[in-house]
Each structure stands twice: as C-alpha cells, then as structure tokens.
C-alpha cells in the first residue's frame, strides 16, 4: 500500500504515531510512465488522522498521479523550436562554441521562421504532429530558395542542403532516444535530390578562388600595408585557416627555421582552442620572402612598449578580428580590380588550386594544407585532379607523337 502510518521512536523501537488516539498517515506515491521510468513522491500532512485522514491521503495520492501523468504528456508534446533548444543544450558540452553555432544555423532553416518568406517552417508545431509530407514540402521549398552571394542570387547546392538535412536527422534521433518521438520524418523522407543529383553536386563542386595573377595584383596594392600584405601572402601561399592566422603568436614563429607552429585556432568569441584536427596542429614552412615579411612585422612590434612574445603576429596585444580581415580583404580586392566575392577560407582553396597549376604533387599539397589524410585532399579537390589527369593524358599523347 502507498499509504503508510507515521512512526515514532519509543524505547528505541518504531511504533505507530497517534494523535488523540487516531493514527496519522503519509503517502509515498510511485508514478511510472509508459516507458518504465519510476518516480517517487513522499508527502506528509498533520491533519491526515484516523479514517477521514486515510481517505484524504488516498485522494491526494490519486491527484498527484494524475498531475504527474498530465505533466509528462505535456513535456513530451514539445514544439519543434523547443526540441531544437533541448538538442543544442544536450550537445553543448561535447563540442566547441563555433561548431555549436554552425549546427544551430543549419537547424534554424527548419526550426525557426524564415525571414525571407521563401520557405514555410514549423517552429511552433508540436513535434508529434510533424509528418513526412510536411518535411517533403519543406525540402521542395528549400530547393527553390535563393540566397545572396555578393550581388548575385544563388541556389543552395544539393551538397549544402544535405548537410542541413543530416543535422535535422541527428536532432530527431535525439528526440526518439529521449522518447519524445516515435518516428524520424527526415529519415522517412530521405536526402535532398536523387542519387544522380547528389553525385553530380559533389562532382561539380567549385570554389571561389583568386588566381596567381590576381594574387600578384593584391600584393602590389598592399605593398605599403605591411600587415595585410604579409597576411594575404601567407593565406595564399600556405593556406592556413583564418582562425589559425588570428591565433598566431610571436612565440609560434622561428626566423632561423623559417617556420610557423600551429598550436591553436581562434574562435569567433576570441577564445583560443585546439586546431580542427590533430594533423592541423603542425608546422607551416615559409618561403624566404614570407619569412622576411613576418620577421619585419615582429621587429616593428619590438619597438612598442610592453612587447613580449605572447603578442599576436598580426595585431600585437590583441588578436586581429575576422571583421577587420574581411573589411580589408574587400577593400584591397576593389583596389586590385578583383571583382569576386571570396570568403577568407577561399584563400585556402586558392592556395591548393595554384599549387596544382604549377604541378605540385597531391601528396605535397596534402601536407602543406595539413589534411589529416590524403583522401581528404583527393575528395575536396576532385575537380582539380580530373583537370590534372586530362592534362597528363595530353602530355602522354604528345610524347608518343614526338617519338613517332
């Protein structure tokens, strides 16, 4: 029985507690939900005395059980937006803040109101009522949605849409594991596009890049701005990530060895964190010109008050901001007559493309970019490898023709 008699100690023994010759009661209610989770509630009341007290305790037990069942049903019937927040809170301790923000941005395409009004989303829809048909309709509208890329309106690539889809799949899997849903509508529907479209999207993936001539023009217009001349040269010649550039400290540099050590990367909140992969935490070898440029930057900083090797190579006491890097990139691109919209990360792709164009082996490019595995380089730059393959076939053909 979940209704118990109150006990007191008398002569070292537990005996029933009586008030005016009436037994006093308390309840210990066990509530078990449909998934077998057992919860216990204990409640005492000085007025639960005698027969009437027993009945009141029983009524309270029934009320508590009903209240718990209603609350559990309400907790399970959360909205899509609430699920997104619960999921992000769950994965937050397992990833860094930049990755968390990237995941949130992907999920917002489905879980938040679309301000462009191009797509119908369901932030306030109860997740138990989200169906496969609703997900298919959302997919169709996302395929038709446009986004701004510089001055152009562009379509989302199938590859990008499927990265969003994969994150939604993970969120719904979390909901199923938490017994909030029974079926994953994203898995039911499947990925964006047909198998042919998915393959073509990966095959035809292109990157915005600057070529070697444009790089030379960029070097020319920044010749009086030593900081950005050096920064752009390093990004194009060696392909470090923007976060790594921001994290470089003077102590990470060796003039004698002509090397930069990648020890950290900088988050968007100006926090130092471990690089993207274990292979990223490595050495960048510098050519003679770059080595002299970096050394000159540091020598100029040595003249400033309070100088020490904890200062940042590209900004001194504090790390350079992404906003400053982007602003100056756009400014100097305009001066150099480069009419392209590039992200900072596209300097890395520009580096790889240039290295391919001068015949650098794929194994060397993979090492320069500090990829964890050569297969990553092969997968990322498939289009370049195919160009290289066609170029080599032509060379082989010409050699054979010359031999004739």
C-alpha positions as CSV (number, residue, x, y, z in Angstrom):
1,X,0.0,0.0,0.0
2,X,1.3,3.5,-0.9
3,X,-0.4,5.0,2.2
4,X,1.7,4.5,5.4
5,X,1.3,5.0,9.1
6,X,3.6,7.6,10.6
7,X,6.1,6.1,13.1
8,X,7.9,7.5,16.1
9,X,10.7,6.1,18.3
10,X,9.6,4.8,21.6
11,X,12.1,2.9,23.9
12,X,14.3,2.5,20.8
13,X,11.5,1.0,18.7
14,X,9.3,2.3,15.9
15,X,5.7,2.5,16.9
16,X,2.6,4.0,15.3
17,X,2.2,7.7,15.9
18,X,-1.3,8.6,17.3
19,X,-2.9,11.9,17.8
20,X,-6.0,11.9,20.1
21,X,-6.0,8.1,19.7
22,X,-6.1,8.3,15.9
23,X,-3.4,7.0,13.6
24,X,-1.6,9.6,11.5
25,X,-0.8,8.8,7.8
26,X,1.5,9.9,5.0
27,X,1.8,8.8,1.3
28,X,4.6,7.6,-0.8
29,X,3.4,7.7,-4.4
30,X,5.2,5.8,-7.2
31,X,4.5,7.1,-10.6
32,X,5.6,5.0,-13.6
33,X,5.3,6.4,-17.1
34,X,4.7,4.4,-20.3
35,X,8.5,3.9,-20.8
36,X,9.1,2.4,-17.4
37,X,10.6,5.4,-15.7
38,X,9.8,5.1,-11.9
39,X,9.3,8.3,-9.9
40,X,8.6,8.6,-6.2
41,X,6.8,11.4,-4.3
42,X,6.5,11.4,-0.4
43,X,4.1,13.8,1.3
44,X,3.2,14.3,5.0
45,X,0.2,16.1,6.5
46,X,-0.5,16.6,10.2
47,X,-4.3,16.6,9.5
48,X,-4.4,13.1,8.0
49,X,-5.7,11.4,11.1
50,X,-8.0,8.4,11.5
51,X,-10.4,7.1,8.9
52,X,-11.0,10.5,7.3
53,X,-7.3,11.1,7.2
54,X,-6.8,7.8,5.4
55,X,-9.3,8.8,2.7
56,X,-7.7,12.3,2.3
57,X,-4.3,10.7,1.9
58,X,-5.7,8.3,-0.8
59,X,-7.4,11.3,-2.6
60,X,-4.0,13.2,-2.6
61,X,-2.2,10.2,-4.0
62,X,-4.7,9.9,-6.9
63,X,-4.4,13.7,-7.6
64,X,-0.6,13.5,-7.6
65,X,-0.6,10.6,-10.1
66,X,-3.0,12.4,-12.4
67,X,-0.9,15.6,-12.2
68,X,2.3,13.7,-13.0
69,X,0.7,12.0,-16.0
70,X,-0.5,15.3,-17.4
71,X,2.9,16.9,-16.8
72,X,4.7,14.0,-18.5
73,X,2.4,14.2,-21.5
74,X,3.0,18.0,-21.8
75,X,6.8,17.5,-21.6
76,X,6.7,15.0,-24.4
77,X,4.5,17.2,-26.6
78,X,7.0,20.0,-27.1
79,X,7.3,22.3,-30.1
80,X,10.0,22.0,-32.8
81,X,11.7,25.1,-31.6
82,X,11.8,23.7,-28.0
83,X,13.2,20.5,-29.4
84,X,16.0,22.4,-31.2
85,X,16.9,24.2,-27.9
86,X,16.9,20.9,-25.9
87,X,19.1,19.2,-28.5
88,X,21.6,22.1,-28.7
89,X,21.8,22.1,-24.9
90,X,22.4,18.3,-24.9
91,X,25.3,18.5,-27.4
92,X,26.8,21.8,-26.0
93,X,29.3,20.1,-23.5
94,X,30.6,17.8,-26.3
95,X,31.6,20.4,-28.9
96,X,33.2,23.9,-29.1
97,X,31.1,27.1,-29.5
98,X,31.9,27.6,-33.2
99,X,30.6,24.1,-34.1
100,X,27.6,24.6,-31.9
101,X,26.8,27.9,-33.7
102,X,27.2,26.2,-37.1
103,X,24.8,23.4,-36.1
104,X,22.3,26.0,-34.8
105,X,22.4,27.9,-38.1
106,X,21.7,24.7,-40.0
107,X,18.7,23.8,-37.7
108,X,17.3,27.3,-38.0
109,X,16.4,26.6,-41.6
110,X,13.8,24.2,-40.4
111,X,13.1,25.2,-36.8
112,X,12.8,29.0,-37.0
113,X,10.6,31.4,-39.0
114,X,12.2,32.1,-42.4
115,X,12.5,35.9,-42.6
116,X,12.9,35.8,-46.4
117,X,9.4,34.3,-46.6
118,X,10.6,31.9,-49.2
119,X,10.0,28.8,-47.1
120,X,7.3,27.7,-44.7
121,X,8.8,26.5,-41.4
122,X,7.1,24.9,-38.3
123,X,8.8,26.4,-35.1
124,X,5.6,26.2,-33.1
125,X,4.4,22.9,-34.4
126,X,4.2,20.1,-31.8
127,X,6.8,17.5,-32.8
128,X,4.4,14.6,-32.5
129,X,2.4,16.1,-35.4
130,X,5.4,16.7,-37.8
131,X,4.9,14.4,-40.7
132,X,6.8,13.1,-43.7
133,X,4.6,15.2,-46.0
134,X,5.5,18.4,-44.1
135,X,9.2,17.5,-44.4
136,X,8.9,16.9,-48.2
137,X,7.1,20.2,-48.7
138,X,9.9,22.0,-46.7
139,X,12.5,20.2,-48.8
140,X,10.9,21.3,-52.1
141,X,10.7,24.9,-50.9
142,X,14.4,24.9,-49.7
143,X,15.5,23.6,-53.2
144,X,13.8,26.7,-54.7
145,X,15.1,29.2,-52.1
146,X,17.6,31.8,-53.2
147,X,20.4,33.4,-51.1
148,X,22.6,36.4,-51.6
149,X,26.2,35.8,-52.6
150,X,27.8,39.2,-53.2
151,X,25.5,40.9,-55.7
152,X,24.0,37.6,-57.0
153,X,21.0,35.5,-56.0
154,X,22.1,31.9,-55.9
155,X,20.6,28.5,-55.3
156,X,21.7,26.3,-52.4
157,X,23.7,23.3,-53.7
158,X,22.4,19.8,-53.1
159,X,25.5,19.2,-51.0
160,X,24.8,22.1,-48.7
161,X,21.1,21.2,-48.3
162,X,22.1,17.7,-47.3
163,X,24.4,19.0,-44.6
164,X,21.3,20.8,-43.2
165,X,19.3,17.6,-43.6
166,X,21.9,15.5,-41.7
167,X,21.8,17.8,-38.8
168,X,18.0,17.6,-38.7
169,X,18.2,13.8,-38.8
170,X,20.5,13.9,-35.7
171,X,18.1,16.2,-33.8
172,X,15.1,13.9,-34.5
173,X,17.2,10.8,-33.5
174,X,17.9,12.6,-30.2
175,X,14.1,13.1,-29.8
176,X,13.5,9.4,-30.4
177,X,16.2,8.4,-27.8
178,X,14.5,10.8,-25.3
179,X,11.1,9.1,-26.0
180,X,9.7,12.4,-27.4
181,X,9.0,11.0,-30.9
182,X,8.5,7.5,-32.3
183,X,9.4,8.2,-36.0
184,X,12.1,10.3,-37.7
185,X,10.3,12.1,-40.6
186,X,13.7,13.2,-42.0
187,X,14.9,9.6,-42.4
188,X,11.5,8.6,-43.7
189,X,11.8,11.2,-46.5
190,X,15.5,10.8,-47.3
191,X,18.1,13.3,-48.6
192,X,17.6,16.2,-50.9
193,X,17.8,15.2,-54.6
194,X,18.1,12.0,-56.5
195,X,21.2,9.8,-56.3
196,X,22.2,11.3,-59.6
197,X,21.8,14.8,-58.4
198,X,23.8,14.1,-55.2
199,X,26.7,12.6,-57.2
200,X,26.7,15.5,-59.7
201,X,26.6,18.0,-56.9
202,X,29.8,16.5,-55.4
203,X,31.4,16.2,-58.8
204,X,30.7,19.7,-59.9
205,X,31.6,21.4,-56.7
206,X,33.5,24.6,-57.4
207,X,35.2,27.0,-55.1
208,X,35.6,30.8,-55.4
209,X,39.3,31.4,-55.8
210,X,41.8,34.0,-56.9
211,X,44.4,33.0,-59.5
212,X,48.2,33.8,-59.4
213,X,47.8,37.0,-61.5
214,X,45.2,38.3,-59.1
215,X,47.4,37.4,-56.1
216,X,50.2,39.5,-57.7
217,X,47.9,42.4,-58.1
218,X,46.8,42.1,-54.5
219,X,50.4,42.1,-53.4
220,X,51.0,45.3,-55.4
221,X,48.1,47.3,-53.9
222,X,49.0,46.2,-50.3
223,X,52.7,47.0,-50.7
224,X,52.5,49.9,-48.2
225,X,50.3,48.0,-45.8
226,X,52.9,45.5,-44.4
227,X,50.4,43.7,-42.1
228,X,47.8,42.9,-44.8
229,X,50.5,42.3,-47.5
230,X,52.0,39.6,-45.2
231,X,48.7,38.2,-44.1
232,X,47.3,37.8,-47.7
233,X,50.6,36.4,-48.8
234,X,50.6,33.8,-46.1
235,X,47.0,32.8,-46.7
236,X,47.6,32.4,-50.5
237,X,51.0,30.7,-50.3
238,X,50.5,28.3,-47.4
239,X,46.7,28.0,-46.9
240,X,46.3,28.4,-43.2
241,X,42.7,28.8,-41.9
242,X,41.5,32.2,-40.8
243,X,41.2,31.1,-37.2
244,X,44.8,29.9,-37.2
245,X,46.0,33.2,-38.7
246,X,44.3,35.1,-35.8
247,X,45.8,32.8,-33.2
248,X,49.5,33.0,-34.3
249,X,51.6,34.4,-31.5
250,X,55.2,35.7,-31.8
251,X,56.4,32.7,-29.8
252,X,55.0,30.4,-32.5
253,X,57.5,31.8,-35.1
254,X,61.1,30.8,-35.8
255,X,63.1,33.0,-38.1
256,X,66.1,30.6,-38.2
257,X,63.9,27.6,-39.1
258,X,61.6,29.7,-41.3
259,X,58.6,28.1,-39.7
260,X,55.3,28.9,-38.0
261,X,53.9,26.5,-35.5
262,X,50.1,26.0,-35.5
263,X,49.3,25.5,-31.8
264,X,45.8,27.0,-31.6
265,X,43.0,28.4,-33.6
266,X,40.8,31.4,-32.6
267,X,37.1,31.1,-32.0
268,X,34.7,33.8,-33.1
269,X,34.5,34.8,-29.4
270,X,38.3,35.4,-29.3
271,X,39.0,32.3,-27.4
272,X,42.0,30.1,-28.1
273,X,41.1,26.4,-28.8
274,X,42.7,23.3,-30.2
275,X,43.0,23.2,-34.0
276,X,40.4,21.5,-36.2
277,X,42.3,18.1,-36.3
278,X,45.4,16.6,-34.7
279,X,47.2,17.0,-38.1
280,X,46.3,20.7,-38.1
281,X,48.5,21.1,-35.1
282,X,51.6,21.1,-37.2
283,X,54.4,23.3,-38.7
284,X,54.0,25.7,-41.7
285,X,57.2,26.0,-43.6
286,X,57.7,29.5,-45.1
287,X,59.4,30.6,-48.3
288,X,62.2,33.1,-47.9
289,X,60.1,36.2,-48.9
290,X,57.3,35.3,-46.4
291,X,59.9,34.6,-43.7
292,X,61.4,38.1,-44.1
293,X,58.0,39.8,-44.2
294,X,56.9,38.1,-40.9
295,X,60.3,38.9,-39.3
296,X,60.0,42.6,-40.3
297,X,56.4,42.8,-38.8
298,X,57.7,41.4,-35.5
299,X,60.8,43.7,-35.5
300,X,58.5,46.7,-35.8
301,X,56.4,45.5,-32.8
302,X,59.6,45.1,-30.7
303,X,59.8,48.9,-30.6
304,X,56.4,49.2,-28.9
305,X,56.0,49.5,-25.1
306,X,55.3,46.2,-23.2
307,X,56.3,44.0,-26.1
308,X,56.6,40.3,-25.4
309,X,56.4,37.0,-27.4
310,X,52.8,36.4,-26.2
311,X,51.7,39.2,-28.6
312,X,49.9,38.2,-31.8
313,X,51.8,38.4,-35.0
314,X,49.1,40.2,-37.0
315,X,47.8,42.6,-34.3
316,X,50.1,43.0,-31.4
317,X,48.5,42.8,-27.9
318,X,45.1,41.5,-29.1
319,X,44.2,39.1,-31.9
320,X,43.1,40.5,-35.2
321,X,39.3,40.3,-35.7
322,X,37.5,38.4,-38.5
323,X,35.6,41.6,-39.3
324,X,38.9,43.6,-39.8
325,X,40.2,40.8,-42.1
326,X,37.1,40.8,-44.2
327,X,36.8,44.5,-44.4
328,X,40.4,44.9,-45.6
329,X,40.0,41.9,-48.0
330,X,37.1,43.6,-49.7
331,X,38.9,47.0,-49.7
332,X,42.1,45.7,-51.3
333,X,40.2,43.4,-53.7
334,X,38.4,46.5,-55.0
335,X,41.8,48.4,-55.4
336,X,43.3,45.4,-57.2
337,X,40.3,45.2,-59.6
338,X,39.3,41.7,-58.4
339,X,35.6,41.5,-58.9
340,X,35.0,38.4,-56.9
341,X,33.2,37.5,-53.6
342,X,35.6,35.4,-51.6
343,X,35.4,34.1,-48.1
344,X,38.6,34.2,-46.0
345,X,38.6,30.4,-46.2
346,X,38.7,30.6,-50.0
347,X,42.3,31.7,-49.8
348,X,42.9,28.1,-48.7
349,X,41.2,26.8,-51.9
350,X,43.1,29.4,-53.9
351,X,46.4,28.0,-52.5
352,X,45.5,24.4,-53.4
353,X,44.5,25.4,-56.9
354,X,47.7,27.4,-57.5
355,X,49.8,24.5,-56.2
356,X,48.0,22.2,-58.6
357,X,48.6,24.6,-61.5
358,X,52.3,24.6,-61.0
359,X,52.5,20.8,-60.9
360,X,52.9,20.2,-57.2
361,X,52.2,16.5,-56.3
362,X,48.9,15.8,-54.4
363,X,50.9,14.3,-51.5
364,X,52.8,17.6,-51.1
365,X,49.6,19.7,-51.3
366,X,48.0,17.5,-48.7
367,X,51.0,18.1,-46.4
368,X,51.0,21.8,-47.0
369,X,47.3,22.1,-46.2
370,X,47.8,19.8,-43.2
371,X,44.9,17.5,-44.1
372,X,44.5,14.5,-41.7
373,X,44.6,12.1,-44.6
374,X,45.4,12.4,-48.3
375,X,41.9,11.1,-49.1
376,X,40.5,14.4,-47.8
377,X,42.6,16.3,-50.3
378,X,41.5,14.0,-53.1
379,X,37.9,14.3,-52.1
380,X,37.9,18.1,-51.7
381,X,39.8,18.8,-54.9
382,X,38.4,16.1,-57.2
383,X,37.8,18.6,-60.0
384,X,41.4,19.7,-60.0
385,X,42.6,16.1,-60.0
386,X,40.5,15.4,-63.1
387,X,42.0,18.5,-64.8
388,X,45.4,17.2,-63.9
389,X,44.5,13.8,-65.3
390,X,43.3,15.3,-68.6
391,X,46.5,17.4,-68.8
392,X,48.7,14.4,-68.3
393,X,46.8,12.4,-70.9
394,X,47.6,15.2,-73.4
395,X,51.2,15.2,-72.3
396,X,51.5,11.4,-72.7
397,X,49.9,11.7,-76.2
398,X,52.3,14.4,-77.2
399,X,55.3,12.4,-76.1
400,X,54.2,9.4,-78.1
401,X,53.5,11.6,-81.1
402,X,57.0,13.1,-80.8
403,X,58.6,9.6,-80.7
404,X,56.9,8.7,-83.9
